[in-house]
Amino acid sequence: MARAIEVWPISRLKPYKKNARTHSPEQIDKIAASIVEFGFNNPILVDESDGIVAGHGRLLALEKLGWTECPVIALTHMTPEQRRAYVIADNQLATLAGWDQDMLASELADLEDEGFDLSLIGFSDKELEELLGEDGGDWEGQGEGEGPGDPEELVAVTVQMTAPQRDRLNLLGGDLWIRRQIDGAR
């Protein structure tokens, strides 16, 4: 079992030659930006031979940032086969997780309202636009309706609002929410 976090020179770390996980330059940039914003909160895992078990992308980001040392945790409780399997498991298990889309969109909207730079979280601009409804969204899956409905039943409404207000409106189902409010006011 891991005993303690140690600080090692980066030059001591040996990347695992059979690591199947790849890291694009864009991902390394995002990891580096995350480290600058939040700190280095996830030590690199190493074996008894100073080989990296988990944290190859974090190491590349630290090198890009010019760090010379980093926190590590030595895993001394695994067999060589377990360590090799863990290299794969650590990467694969994370891909099996999902998102509560409504909760995620709400949290992102709140962070945006508070002025937080969402580019530091790791989503692409396109993903953020989709999550926050900034692309106008599609009609499928918004609210309880099947789509925009009969064009003759729709009412044109002009409203001035801030970007966060617009985003929240999209999260509520856009025009369906407006139609309910108009119908309820009749």
Rosetta blueprint (number, residue, H / E / L):
1 M L
2 A L
3 R L
4 A L
5 I E
6 E E
7 V E
8 W E
9 P E
10 I H
11 S H
12 R H
13 L L
14 K E
15 P L
16 Y L
17 K L
18 K L
19 N L
20 A L
21 R L
22 T L
23 H L
24 S L
25 P H
26 E H
27 Q H
28 I H
29 D H
30 K H
31 I H
32 A H
33 A H
34 S H
35 I H
36 V H
37 E H
38 F H
39 G L
40 F L
41 N L
42 N L
43 P L
44 I E
45 L E
46 V E
47 D L
48 E L
49 S L
50 D L
51 G E
52 I E
53 V E
54 A E
55 G L
56 H H
57 G H
58 R H
59 L H
60 L H
61 A H
62 L H
63 E H
64 K H
65 L H
66 G L
67 W L
68 T L
69 E E
70 C E
71 P E
72 V E
73 I E
74 A E
75 L L
76 T L
77 H L
78 M L
79 T L
80 P H
81 E H
82 Q H
83 R H
84 R H
85 A H
86 Y H
87 V H
88 I H
89 A H
90 D H
91 N H
92 Q H
93 L H
94 A H
95 T H
96 L L
97 A L
98 G L
99 W L
100 D L
101 Q H
102 D H
103 M H
104 L H
105 A H
106 S H
107 E H
108 L H
109 A H
110 D H
111 L H
112 E H
113 D H
114 E L
115 G L
116 F L
117 D L
118 L H
119 S H
120 L H
121 I L
122 G L
123 F L
124 S L
125 D H
126 K H
127 E H
128 L H
129 E H
130 E H
131 L H
132 L H
133 G L
134 E L
135 D L
136 G L
137 G L
138 D L
139 W L
140 E L
141 G L
142 Q L
143 G L
144 E L
145 G L
146 E L
147 G L
148 P L
149 G L
150 D L
151 P H
152 E H
153 E H
154 L L
155 V L
156 A L
157 V L
158 T L
159 V L
160 Q L
161 M L
162 T L
163 A H
164 P H
165 Q H
166 R H
167 D H
168 R H
169 L H
170 N H
171 L H
172 L L
173 G L
174 G L
175 D H
176 L H
177 W H
178 I H
179 R H
180 R H
181 Q H
182 I H
183 D H
184 G H
185 A H
186 R L
